[in-house]
Amino acid sequence: MKTVVVGISGGVDSSVSAYLLKEQGYNVIGLFMVNWEEGENCTSEDDFEDVKRVCNKIGIPYYSVNFAKEYYERVFEYFLEEYKNGRTPNPDVLCNREIKFGPFLEYAKKLGADYIATGHYAKKIEKDGLYYLAKAKDLNKDQSYFLNQLNQEQLKSVLFPLENLEKTKVREIAEKLNLSNAKKKDSTGICFIGERNFKNFLSGYLPFQGGEIRDSHERVLGKHDGLAFYTLGQRRGLGIGGQPGEKSGRWFVYKKDMQNNVLYVSQGNDDILFTSQLIATDFNWIPKKPQEQEFECFAKFRYRQPDQKVKVFLQDGKVRIVFFEKQRAITPGQFVVLYDENGICFGGGVIDSSF
């Protein structure tokens, strides 16, 4: 009998994943990760209580492991550094690569695991000895975007029990089993940190200096609290409202000048936010780097965005991606993820710049 260690979070997706694997005849072990210990709104204790109830109901053993140190060093320090440099990182992608498929995988093997499993909505395909990542059946919940940094060894070791299930079916299974978390809402917010006041949270780790908000004519319109708290295209929370003698229309962020600590905003027409191409770095190819130096495919520049047709150029170790249609507010620090027309993921990289 093959052993599978399931990353069980206390949520409905990982719980149903564990149940399905047991039904398929695997020896299933639940493993709960504590990746954050500081401050208020840390829900790990409540989540672990849900884990206990679910695992007892399903009839599988469960353990808890603390990866808070690894998370801080491998994910959170990167997260802080990116914000300090005026970029907008995606810690969920790094958390998958550096924790769930790093220390977690190693720990699972010590428990005798043949595989690990997660509650991600994604699909793994094996062909000719290579492992491919693809979109799940439930395209509305598909999470392949967040798994774009996985390598062959990590993909080889993982099972995605929910790859062919709709979210509604997962809830239905949980309710039939009378699981205590059947109606528990999906987690949101920063990976493993949860929902909290982002400005207050970040201020506890990075010293931010307020500065001027200016328009394209260098007129001072107000004050900002620190450039890290703003992202390209942002309209809410600018605190400048209507300006005397100005046309109507909401203001939005179009540039952050880190050197001079100035936030630049514009009003009305947001053409200034649209760009036609980007440069990506630290690209991870699945299953391997393509031989072609240029090719057409589809891309996502943020989670839940519809696929956008692009042309990819491999140049001097960097990846240049040209858009068939201009894209709004391409954000440095986020990930661009590539797909073919059938939903096979080619991998992804960090957006360095757009123009």
Backbone hydrogen bonds, N-H to C=O, Kabsch-Sander energy under -0.5 kcal/mol:
donor,donor_aa,acceptor,acceptor_aa,energy
4,V,27,N,-2.6
5,V,115,Y,-2.2
6,V,4,V,-0.6
6,V,29,I,-2.9
7,G,117,A,-2.7
8,I,6,V,-1.3
8,I,31,L,-1.4
9,S,7,G,-0.5
15,S,11,G,-1.4
16,V,12,V,-2.4
17,S,13,D,-1.9
18,A,14,S,-2.0
19,Y,15,S,-2.0
20,L,16,V,-2.7
21,L,17,S,-2.1
22,K,18,A,-2.0
23,E,19,Y,-2.2
24,Q,20,L,-1.5
25,G,22,K,-1.5
26,Y,21,L,-2.1
27,N,2,K,-3.0
28,V,26,Y,-0.9
29,I,4,V,-2.4
30,G,61,P,-2.8
31,L,6,V,-2.8
32,F,63,Y,-3.1
34,V,65,V,-2.7
35,N,33,M,-0.7
43,T,41,N,-0.8
47,D,43,T,-2.8
48,F,44,S,-2.4
49,E,45,E,-1.5
50,D,46,D,-1.7
51,V,47,D,-2.2
52,K,48,F,-2.5
53,R,49,E,-2.1
54,V,50,D,-2.6
55,C,51,V,-2.9
56,N,52,K,-2.2
57,K,53,R,-1.8
58,I,54,V,-2.7
59,G,55,C,-2.4
60,I,55,C,-2.3
63,Y,30,G,-2.1
65,V,32,F,-2.7
67,F,34,V,-2.6
67,F,65,V,-0.7
68,A,34,V,-0.6
71,Y,67,F,-2.9
72,Y,68,A,-2.4
73,E,69,K,-2.3
74,R,70,E,-2.8
75,V,71,Y,-2.2
76,F,71,Y,-2.4
77,E,72,Y,-2.1
79,F,75,V,-2.4
80,L,76,F,-2.5
81,E,77,E,-2.3
82,E,78,Y,-2.4
83,Y,79,F,-1.8
84,K,80,L,-2.5
85,N,81,E,-1.4
86,G,83,Y,-1.8
87,R,82,E,-2.6
88,T,332,P,-2.5
90,N,333,G,-0.6
93,V,90,N,-0.8
94,L,90,N,-1.1
95,C,91,P,-2.8
96,N,92,D,-1.7
97,R,93,V,-1.9
98,E,94,L,-3.4
99,I,95,C,-2.0
100,K,95,C,-2.0
101,F,96,N,-1.9
102,G,99,I,-1.4
104,F,99,I,-2.3
106,E,102,G,-2.2
107,Y,103,P,-2.6
108,A,104,F,-2.6
109,K,105,L,-1.9
110,K,106,E,-1.3
111,L,107,Y,-1.1
112,G,109,K,-1.4
113,A,108,A,-2.1
114,D,3,T,-2.9
115,Y,3,T,-1.8
116,I,157,S,-2.9
117,A,5,V,-1.9
118,T,159,L,-1.4
122,A,120,H,-1.1
123,K,134,A,-2.5
125,I,132,Y,-2.6
127,K,130,L,-2.7
130,L,127,K,-1.9
132,Y,125,I,-3.5
133,L,345,C,-0.6
134,A,123,K,-2.8
135,K,343,G,-1.8
136,A,121,Y,-0.5
137,K,163,E,-2.8
138,D,165,L,-0.5
139,L,137,K,-1.5
141,K,138,D,-1.1
142,D,138,D,-1.0
143,Q,121,Y,-3.6
146,F,143,Q,-1.1
147,L,144,S,-1.3
148,N,145,Y,-1.0
150,L,147,L,-1.7
155,L,151,N,-2.4
156,K,152,Q,-2.5
157,S,153,E,-1.3
158,V,155,L,-1.0
159,L,116,I,-1.8
163,E,160,F,-1.9
165,L,162,L,-1.8
170,V,166,E,-1.7
171,R,167,K,-2.4
172,E,168,T,-2.0
173,I,169,K,-2.5
174,A,170,V,-2.2
175,E,171,R,-2.3
176,K,172,E,-2.3
177,L,173,I,-1.9
178,N,175,E,-0.7
179,L,174,A,-2.7
182,A,179,L,-1.7
184,K,181,N,-1.7
190,I,194,G,-1.0
193,I,190,I,-2.0
194,G,190,I,-2.5
198,F,196,R,-0.8
201,F,197,N,-2.6
202,L,198,F,-2.9
203,S,199,K,-2.0
204,G,200,N,-0.8
204,G,201,F,-0.9
205,Y,202,L,-1.9
206,L,202,L,-2.1
208,F,206,L,-0.6
211,G,224,H,-1.3
212,E,261,N,-0.5
213,I,222,G,-2.6
214,R,212,E,-0.5
214,R,263,L,-2.7
215,D,219,R,-1.6
218,E,215,D,-2.1
221,L,213,I,-3.5
221,L,219,R,-0.5
222,G,213,I,-1.1
224,H,211,G,-2.9
229,F,226,G,-2.0
230,Y,227,L,-1.7
233,G,253,V,-2.8
234,Q,231,T,-2.1
238,L,235,R,-0.6
246,E,243,Q,-2.2
252,F,266,S,-2.5
253,V,234,Q,-1.9
254,Y,264,Y,-2.4
255,K,264,Y,-1.4
257,D,262,V,-2.9
258,M,256,K,-1.1
261,N,257,D,-0.9
262,V,257,D,-1.8
263,L,212,E,-2.4
264,Y,255,K,-2.7
264,Y,262,V,-0.6
265,V,214,R,-2.6
266,S,252,F,-2.4
268,G,250,R,-1.3
269,N,267,Q,-0.6
273,L,270,D,-2.1
274,F,271,D,-1.7
275,T,327,Q,-2.3
278,L,321,I,-2.1
279,I,353,S,-2.7
280,A,319,V,-2.9
281,T,350,V,-2.4
284,N,348,G,-3.0
285,W,283,F,-0.6
286,I,346,F,-2.7
295,F,312,V,-1.7
297,C,310,V,-2.0
298,F,339,Y,-2.6
299,A,308,Q,-2.4
300,K,337,V,-2.3
305,Q,302,R,-1.5
308,Q,299,A,-2.4
310,V,297,C,-2.6
311,K,322,V,-2.5
312,V,295,F,-3.6
313,F,320,R,-3.1
314,L,293,Q,-2.9
315,Q,313,F,-0.7
315,Q,318,K,-2.5
318,K,315,Q,-2.9
319,V,280,A,-2.1
320,R,313,F,-3.1
320,R,318,K,-0.5
321,I,278,L,-2.5
321,I,319,V,-0.5
322,V,311,K,-3.0
322,V,320,R,-0.5
323,F,276,S,-3.0
324,F,309,K,-2.2
327,Q,275,T,-2.3
329,A,273,L,-1.5
330,I,273,L,-0.5
333,G,351,I,-2.5
334,Q,331,T,-1.9
336,V,349,G,-2.5
337,V,300,K,-2.4
338,L,347,G,-2.5
339,Y,298,F,-2.8
340,D,344,I,-1.9
343,G,340,D,-1.7
345,C,133,L,-3.3
346,F,338,L,-2.3
347,G,338,L,-0.8
348,G,148,N,-0.7
348,G,284,N,-1.3
349,G,336,V,-2.0
350,V,281,T,-2.2
351,I,334,Q,-3.3
352,D,279,I,-3.0
353,S,279,I,-1.3
355,F,277,Q,-2.3
